[in-house]
Amino acid sequence: MSSRLFLSIEIPRSIKERVLPPLKELREAGAVSVPPKNLHLTVKFLGEVRSDKLHKTMDILEKIEFTPFKISIEEIGAFPNKEYVRVVWAGVKSKGLEELSENINKSLKEIFNYEKLTPHLTLARVKNKIMLNSFFQKYSNKKFGSFKAKSFELMSSEFTKRGVEYSVIWSSSGHMVTNDKE
């Protein structure tokens, strides 16, 4: 059996509350906003991972030293760009996050492909063309706050009738959180 996995950092409630107004405006404009409970920073997307590969991944992750670091969430942008919007994001600034990403990539290089980190907090996905010029003007220089990342997690995502459900499988705080489904 396999699971769809990624490594992430949890966003604190205070930051989630500060991005509620832009999330609401994006929904009203026709975008599909990320539910606040699902907001997170993806450090590395792993994809579909079989049980045997999952155990090897967790063994490697256990050996990564984690030192808490500061993350700032500020400004709003879009992928691929503000004229052709598919994803609306809040910017993430953190030297520690970049170092963690590089360390994870090096540690997992024999199991997963290298993936350059583009630090961002996904706020919404856009399926049809919508006009967001005034939205970007309003929020492009907005600062949503900063926090100290105290751990990173191995997460699984499952598509359900209620939307995407995330579960913590492992945390760098040093213990397995849930059993994988075998």
N, C-alpha and C positions, 0 to 999 in steps of 0.2 A: 504494500500500500504506500501511497505517496501523499505528501502534503505540500501546499503552496506556501513557501516560507520567505521571510525577509527579516533583516536585522533593523531595529529601530530604537529611537529614544522617545520616551513618553513626554508629552507636553503638559506642563502644569495647568491646573484649572484657571489660574489668574490670566494666563496667556489665552487660553481658549475663550474666556469671557471677553477679552479685548478684541478678538476677531469675530465675535457674533454679529456686530453691525455690518461689516463687509459681507459676511456669509449670507445674511438676510437680503442685502441689496443684490447679490449675485443670483439668489433664487428668484427674486422679483424680476430680474432682467432675463430670466430663462435659462440660467446655468444650473447644473446639478451640483449643489454644494455638498461638501463632505460633512456628515453629521459630526457635531462637536466631540462626541465620545470617541470618534475614530481618528481625530487629528493626531498625527505623530510625525516624527522626522525619520524618513527611511535612510539608513546608513548604507545598506546593501540589499538589493533584491536578489534572492537565491532561486526563485522559481519552484517548479515541482521537484520535490526531493523525496527519494525512497527512504524507507526506514533504516537500512544499513548505512546509507550516506548521512542520514540525520545523526546517528550515534557518533560517527566519525567527526562530523561537524561540531557537535557539542563537546567532544573531547578536545578538539583544537581550540574552541572558544574559551574553554576553561583555563587555558594557558595564557590567554591574552591579559596583560596587566591593564587595569582600568584606573585612571586617576580622574576624579571629578574635574569638570571644566565648564566655563561660562559659554552660554549661547545667547545671542541677541536675535530677536525676530523684528525685522523692519522692512519697510517698503513693500510694494506689491508690483508684480510683473506677470508675464505670460509666456507660455511655450506655445508655438515656436516664437511668436512675437505679438505685440499689442495690436497689430493690424489683422492678423489671422490667429485668433485665440482658440486654443484647444484645452489648455490648462491654465487656471489662474492660481498664482502662488504668492506666498509671503516669503521674502528673502531671509536667509539665515546666515549669520556671520559668526564664525567660531574657528579659531585656529585649532583648538582641541578636537573638534569634530573632524576636521580634515586629517589630523594626525591619527585619530581612531580609525577612520575609513582606510587610510593607507596601511595601517597595521593589520586590519582585518583582511584587506586584499592580499597582503603578503602571506599572512598565516593560512589563508584558505586557497592559495594559488593552485594547489594540486587537485582541488575538488571543483572549484568554480572559476569562471573567467574573471579577469581583472575588470573592474568597473569604476571609471572615474566618477567621483562624487560631484554632483551639482546640487549643493545644499539648498533646499527649499522646503516649505511647508505647503503641501497641496491644499488649496481652499475649495476649488470647484473644477468641474470638467464642462466643456462647452461642446454640444453636439451640433447645433445649428448656429449660423452666423448671428451674432448679437452685437449691438453697439455698446461699447464699454468705455468710450473716450472720457466722459465726465467721471466715471468710476475711477479710472486710472489717475486722472488729475487730482481727484480728492484724496486718494490713498497712496500715491506713488512715493511720497516721502514720510509716510506715517511710521512711527515707532510703536511696536506692540509690547515691548518690554524685553527683559532678559531673565535668565534663570541659570542655575547650576545643574548640569547633567550629572546625576549621581550613579547611573548605571545605563547599560544598553541591554536590549532584550531580543531574543529569537522569537519571532511571532509566526503564527500560522493564520492564513486568511481563508475563509470559507464563504462561498456565495450561497445565501439562503433567500427565502421568499421575503424576508424582512430587510434584505440588503446584505452588505458584507459584514461578517462577524470576525473579529480578531481575538486570538487567544495567545497568551504568553506561554511558551513552551519551556524557555530557559532564560535566566537573568544573570548578568555579570555580577550580581550581588552574591553569587556563589551557590545557588541551588537550583535544582530542576523544579519547575513550577507545576507543570501538568505532565501526565504520561502521554506519549505519542500514541495515536490510534493504530493498533496493529491488528 
